Amino acid sequence: MKNLDIPYPKQIFVFGRDTNLGEKIASLLEVTPSDHNTVCFPDGERIPHQTKTVRDNDVYIIFTSLNGEETDKWFVDYLRFVRSVKRGQPHKITVVMPKLVQQRQDVENRHLRQPKMSDFFPELLKTVGADRLVVCKLHNPASCTANPPMENLDTTKLIIDEIKAKFINPANVVIASGDMGGSKYARKIAEELRVPLIITDKDRDPRTGKTRAMKVYIQGEVSEKIDTAIFVDDLISTFGSLKRAADALSKEYSHIKNYYAIATHADFGGETLKNMTDSKFSSIWVTDTVPVTTDFVKKIKKAKRNFVIISVAKLIAQTIDNLHNGDSVSDLWKN
């Protein structure tokens, strides 16, 4: 919806190796993404830049890329591009990064001198010219920065709506968490669906830190009619914890036969495919905040696992519209 009281035109850039999500968002906004180019020098230096004026525009730069080394490889180009846009004198720059890079390092900051990268990357983006960040489902909500201002989009309602669509009558469903860290998120979903909650957690050896066994905690009644466990989390990495959690749960409740895993970020690592195919899970759902390779999808389906990708494009498009028009963002995920 165009607000005639907003004098600054909306301009979208889609940047990164994978542009599928960005293009979906632009299409929903009915905005054609602006062109950009990258100058490559013989010594390997790169200068990405816009090819259309951005002066006095509200610019939204959508960054999506693959995990790990791929993210590190692209991030310097992200910084260069934001700086290039800033030099074009836009009214405001909003960086949309569906999965904030290095966001897990706020809770794994074990050493005093180890940098807290969940703060560092937003600071870098601010330094080169970003006025605001939009991200989805932070691993730790405390990572939401005030400088630059950050919008942390809650994907919980999106996940709940998908569960409700799949399980019209959830009387045979239990929501589960693979560890204590994710129990608050799982409890929120279980309460909304009005179903029992199961939390599995690691019993570690206090001397070595190695997992000795898995403990199972129950909230509510897990009756014999419940045959489906839905594990929910903010991200999936190696899938090892979920695999062990489902094994532990099956020993406690043999009548649970169907296992689903649902997460926002497909933060897949090297062992993910093997753990998925060796697990009790028949269905894995993720959103498209992180692109999943076509090769991975083919392999997981070949292993006879149902693999579903839920798009966050509509949520992000609505967020951009609301930010541009000065409307509430949090209203988008309220029931």
C-alpha positions in Angstrom: 0.0 0.0 0.0 1.4 3.4 -1.0 1.3 6.1 1.7 1.2 9.5 -0.1 2.4 11.1 3.2 5.8 9.3 2.9 8.0 11.5 0.7 10.8 9.0 0.3 10.4 6.3 -2.4 10.9 2.7 -1.4 13.9 1.0 -3.2 14.9 -2.6 -2.9 18.3 -4.3 -3.5 18.6 -8.1 -3.5 22.2 -9.0 -2.8 24.1 -12.3 -2.3 24.6 -15.6 -4.0 21.1 -16.8 -3.5 18.4 -14.2 -4.5 15.3 -16.4 -4.3 13.9 -15.0 -1.0 14.8 -11.4 -1.9 13.0 -11.7 -5.2 9.9 -13.1 -3.5 9.9 -10.2 -1.1 10.2 -7.6 -3.8 7.4 -9.3 -5.8 5.1 -9.1 -2.8 5.9 -5.5 -2.4 5.3 -4.9 -6.1 8.8 -3.3 -6.4 11.3 -4.2 -9.1 14.7 -4.8 -7.4 17.3 -2.2 -8.4 20.3 -3.3 -10.4 23.8 -3.5 -9.0 27.2 -4.5 -10.3 30.6 -5.7 -9.0 33.9 -4.5 -10.4 36.6 -7.2 -10.0 40.3 -6.2 -10.2 43.1 -8.6 -11.3 44.5 -8.8 -7.7 41.1 -10.1 -6.4 39.7 -6.9 -5.0 36.0 -6.4 -5.5 33.8 -3.3 -5.5 30.0 -3.9 -5.5 27.9 -0.8 -6.2 24.5 0.3 -7.3 23.8 1.3 -10.9 20.8 3.5 -10.2 20.5 6.6 -8.1 19.5 6.1 -4.4 19.4 9.8 -3.5 16.6 10.6 -0.9 15.2 7.0 -1.2 14.3 4.6 1.7 16.7 1.8 0.7 16.1 -1.8 1.8 19.0 -4.2 1.1 18.1 -7.9 1.4 21.1 -10.1 2.1 20.8 -13.9 2.0 23.7 -16.4 1.7 24.6 -19.9 2.6 26.2 -20.9 5.9 29.7 -21.0 7.3 32.5 -20.1 4.9 30.0 -18.9 2.4 28.7 -16.2 4.9 32.2 -15.1 5.7 33.1 -14.9 2.1 30.1 -12.7 1.3 30.0 -10.5 4.4 32.8 -8.1 3.3 30.9 -7.6 0.1 27.8 -6.8 2.1 29.8 -4.1 3.9 31.2 -2.7 0.7 27.8 -2.5 -0.9 26.2 -0.8 2.1 29.0 1.8 2.0 28.5 2.3 -1.7 24.8 2.9 -1.2 25.5 5.3 1.7 27.7 7.4 -0.5 24.7 7.8 -2.9 23.0 9.9 -0.1 19.8 7.9 0.5 17.3 9.0 3.1 17.7 5.8 5.1 19.3 2.3 4.7 17.6 -0.8 6.2 19.6 -4.0 6.0 17.4 -7.1 5.9 19.4 -10.2 7.0 16.9 -13.0 7.6 19.4 -14.9 9.7 21.8 -12.6 11.5 25.3 -14.0 10.9 27.3 -15.4 13.9 24.3 -14.9 16.2 25.0 -18.1 18.3 28.3 -16.7 19.5 26.7 -14.6 22.2 25.9 -17.7 24.3 29.1 -19.5 23.4 31.4 -16.7 24.4 33.4 -18.9 26.8 36.7 -17.0 26.9 37.1 -13.5 28.2 38.9 -12.2 25.2 36.8 -14.0 22.6 34.8 -11.4 20.6 31.0 -11.3 20.9 30.3 -11.5 17.2 26.5 -11.1 17.5 27.3 -7.5 18.4 30.2 -7.1 16.1 28.5 -7.6 12.8 25.6 -5.2 13.5 28.3 -2.6 14.6 30.1 -3.1 11.3 27.0 -2.6 9.3 26.2 0.6 11.3 29.8 1.8 10.7 29.4 1.6 6.9 26.0 3.2 6.8 23.1 1.0 7.9 20.5 2.8 9.8 18.4 -0.2 10.8 18.5 -4.0 10.7 15.7 -6.5 10.2 16.4 -10.1 11.2 14.3 -13.2 12.0 14.2 -15.2 15.2 17.4 -14.5 17.1 19.0 -17.4 18.9 19.1 -15.2 22.0 16.6 -12.3 22.1 19.2 -10.4 24.2 21.3 -10.1 21.0 18.8 -7.5 19.7 20.8 -4.4 19.4 19.6 -0.8 20.0 22.4 0.7 18.0 21.7 0.3 15.2 18.0 -0.4 15.9 17.1 -4.0 15.2 13.7 -5.5 14.4 13.7 -9.1 15.5 10.9 -10.8 13.6 9.1 -13.5 15.6 8.4 -16.5 13.3 6.4 -18.3 16.1 3.0 -17.5 14.6 4.2 -18.6 11.2 5.2 -22.0 12.7 2.0 -22.3 14.7 -0.1 -21.6 11.7 1.7 -24.3 9.7 1.2 -26.8 12.5 -2.5 -26.0 12.8 -2.9 -26.4 9.0 -1.3 -29.8 9.1 -2.9 -31.0 12.4 -6.5 -29.7 12.3 -7.2 -31.6 15.5 -4.0 -31.7 17.6 -5.4 -34.1 20.2 -2.8 -36.7 19.3 0.1 -34.3 19.3 2.8 -33.4 21.9 5.2 -30.5 21.4 8.8 -31.3 22.4 12.1 -29.4 23.0 15.5 -31.0 22.3 17.1 -29.2 25.2 16.4 -26.9 28.1 17.6 -23.9 26.1 14.7 -24.2 23.7 12.1 -25.1 26.3 10.7 -21.5 26.6 10.0 -21.4 22.9 8.5 -24.9 22.8 6.3 -24.0 25.9 4.9 -21.0 24.0 3.9 -23.1 21.1 2.4 -25.9 23.3 0.3 -23.4 25.3 -1.0 -21.8 22.1 -2.0 -25.2 20.7 -3.2 -26.4 24.1 -1.2 -29.6 24.0 1.3 -31.3 26.4 5.0 -30.4 26.4 8.0 -32.7 26.7 11.5 -31.4 27.3 14.5 -33.6 26.8 17.9 -32.5 28.1 21.5 -33.8 28.3 22.8 -35.3 31.6 26.5 -34.4 31.4 29.4 -35.8 33.3 30.5 -32.9 35.5 34.2 -33.8 35.0 34.4 -34.3 31.3 31.2 -32.4 30.1 30.3 -35.4 27.9 26.7 -36.5 27.6 26.0 -39.6 29.8 22.2 -39.9 29.1 19.2 -38.0 28.1 16.6 -36.9 30.7 12.9 -36.4 29.8 10.6 -33.9 31.6 6.9 -33.7 31.0 4.4 -30.9 31.4 0.8 -32.1 31.0 -0.5 -35.6 30.4 1.0 -37.6 27.6 -1.8 -40.1 27.1 -1.8 -43.3 25.0 -3.7 -41.6 22.2 -0.8 -39.2 21.5 1.2 -40.7 18.6 3.0 -37.6 17.2 5.9 -35.6 18.7 6.7 -32.2 17.1 10.2 -30.9 18.1 10.5 -27.2 17.7 13.6 -25.0 17.8 14.9 -21.7 16.4 17.5 -23.5 14.3 18.8 -26.9 13.1 22.6 -27.4 12.8 23.9 -30.9 12.9 20.6 -32.5 14.0 22.5 -34.6 16.5 20.7 -33.3 19.6 17.3 -33.8 18.0 18.3 -37.3 16.9 19.3 -38.2 20.5 16.2 -36.5 21.9 13.8 -38.5 19.7 15.7 -41.8 20.7 15.3 -40.9 24.4 11.6 -40.0 24.0 10.8 -43.3 22.1 12.1 -45.3 25.0 9.9 -43.5 27.5 6.8 -43.4 25.2 6.7 -46.3 22.8 3.2 -45.3 21.5 4.7 -42.2 19.9 5.5 -43.3 16.4 5.6 -40.1 14.3 8.4 -37.5 14.7 8.5 -34.0 13.2 11.2 -31.4 13.5 10.4 -27.7 12.8 12.9 -24.8 13.0 13.3 -21.3 11.6 16.9 -21.4 10.4 18.3 -24.3 8.3 21.8 -23.8 9.7 22.9 -27.1 8.3 26.4 -28.5 8.9 28.4 -31.4 7.5 26.7 -34.1 9.6 23.2 -32.9 9.2 22.1 -35.1 6.3 23.4 -38.3 7.9 21.8 -37.5 11.3 18.5 -36.8 9.7 18.4 -40.0 7.6 19.6 -42.1 10.7 16.9 -40.5 13.0 13.3 -41.4 13.8 12.1 -38.2 12.1 10.0 -38.7 9.1 9.4 -35.0 8.4 11.6 -31.8 8.7 10.2 -28.3 8.3 12.4 -25.2 8.0 11.9 -21.7 6.7 13.8 -20.1 3.9 15.8 -17.6 6.0 18.9 -19.7 5.0 18.8 -21.2 1.5 18.8 -25.0 1.4 20.7 -26.4 -1.6 18.9 -28.3 -4.3 21.3 -31.2 -3.8 20.5 -31.4 -0.1 16.7 -31.4 -0.8 17.1 -34.2 -3.4 19.2 -36.4 -1.0 16.9 -35.9 2.0 13.8 -36.8 -0.1 15.7 -39.8 -1.6 16.1 -41.0 2.0 12.3 -40.9 2.2 12.1 -38.0 4.5 9.4 -35.3 4.0 11.1 -32.0 3.7 9.1 -28.8 3.8 10.3 -25.2 3.3 8.1 -22.5 4.8 8.6 -19.0 3.3 9.1 -15.9 5.5 8.8 -13.7 2.4 5.3 -12.4 3.3 6.3 -11.6 6.9 9.4 -9.7 5.8 7.4 -7.9 3.0 4.8 -6.8 5.5 7.5 -5.7 7.9 9.1 -3.5 5.2 5.7 -2.0 4.3 5.0 -1.2 8.0 8.4 0.3 8.6 8.1 2.4 5.5 4.7 3.7 6.5 5.5 4.2 10.2 3.2 1.3 11.4 3.6 -1.3 14.1 5.8 -4.3 13.3 5.0 -6.5 16.3 1.3 -6.5 15.4 2.3 -8.8 12.5 2.8 -11.8 14.7 0.2 -11.1 17.3 -2.8 -13.5 17.4 
